Amino acid sequence: MPALTGGDHQIDRSTGVPVRYVREHPGELLHVDMKPIGYEIVHVAVDDASRLAFVQVLPDRRGPTVARFMPPASSRSRGSASSG
């Protein structure tokens, strides 16, 4: 049985191995990935707490494009607390 040891980490008492971190509040942590599909890039953000995904197909993976992707991705994940 995992035991909470403080912060974000859980340690399995029998093995001493860290167990997956846990985020309790939507918007606290987003996992972001980008995959090329043809000549476009699929940008994906998954909220760690709610598992809500936000996806956009954009022309590239350059900084300005990613900067435009992040605000709606993060606001959608934070908003999931009130929508679910």
C-alpha positions as CSV (number, residue, x, y, z in Angstrom):
1,M,0.0,0.0,0.0
2,P,1.6,3.3,-1.0
3,A,2.1,5.9,1.7
4,L,2.1,9.6,1.2
5,T,5.5,11.0,2.3
6,G,4.9,14.7,1.8
7,G,4.9,17.0,-1.2
8,D,4.0,15.2,-4.4
9,H,5.7,11.9,-3.9
10,Q,4.3,8.6,-2.7
11,I,6.6,5.7,-1.8
12,D,5.6,2.1,-1.9
13,R,6.3,0.9,1.6
14,S,7.2,-2.7,0.5
15,T,9.7,-1.7,-2.2
16,G,10.7,1.8,-1.4
17,V,10.1,2.8,-5.0
18,P,8.5,6.2,-5.7
19,V,5.0,5.9,-7.1
20,R,3.6,8.3,-9.7
21,Y,3.2,11.9,-8.5
22,V,-0.3,13.1,-7.7
23,R,-1.8,16.4,-8.6
24,E,-5.1,17.1,-7.0
25,H,-6.2,20.4,-8.6
26,P,-7.0,20.9,-12.3
27,G,-4.5,23.2,-14.0
28,E,-1.7,22.4,-11.6
29,L,0.3,20.3,-14.1
30,L,-0.1,19.9,-17.9
31,H,1.6,17.2,-19.9
32,V,2.3,18.7,-23.4
33,D,3.3,16.8,-26.5
34,M,3.6,17.5,-30.2
35,K,3.4,15.1,-33.1
36,P,3.9,15.8,-36.8
37,I,1.0,14.6,-39.0
38,G,1.8,15.4,-42.6
39,Y,2.7,19.0,-42.9
40,E,1.0,20.1,-39.7
41,I,1.7,19.5,-36.0
42,V,-0.8,18.1,-33.5
43,H,-0.3,19.9,-30.2
44,V,-1.8,18.0,-27.1
45,A,-2.1,19.1,-23.5
46,V,-3.4,16.7,-20.9
47,D,-4.3,17.9,-17.4
48,D,-2.7,15.6,-14.7
49,A,-5.6,15.9,-12.2
50,S,-8.7,15.7,-14.5
51,R,-7.1,13.9,-17.5
52,L,-8.9,16.5,-19.6
53,A,-7.2,16.8,-23.0
54,F,-6.9,19.9,-25.2
55,V,-5.8,19.4,-28.8
56,Q,-5.1,21.8,-31.7
57,V,-3.6,21.2,-35.1
58,L,-1.2,24.0,-35.8
59,P,1.3,24.7,-38.7
60,D,4.5,24.3,-36.7
61,R,6.2,23.8,-33.3
62,R,8.0,27.1,-33.1
63,G,8.0,29.2,-29.9
64,P,5.4,31.7,-31.0
65,T,3.0,29.0,-32.1
66,V,3.4,27.1,-28.8
67,A,3.0,30.3,-26.9
68,R,-0.4,30.8,-28.6
69,F,-1.4,27.2,-27.8
70,M,-0.6,27.3,-24.0
71,P,-3.1,29.9,-22.7
72,P,-6.2,28.2,-24.0
73,A,-4.8,24.7,-23.0
74,S,-4.2,25.8,-19.5
75,S,-7.4,27.8,-19.1
76,R,-9.5,24.8,-20.3
77,S,-7.8,22.5,-17.8
78,R,-8.3,25.0,-14.9
79,G,-12.0,25.4,-15.9
80,S,-12.5,21.6,-15.7
81,A,-13.0,22.0,-11.9
82,S,-16.2,23.9,-12.4
83,S,-17.5,21.9,-15.4
84,G,-17.3,18.4,-13.9
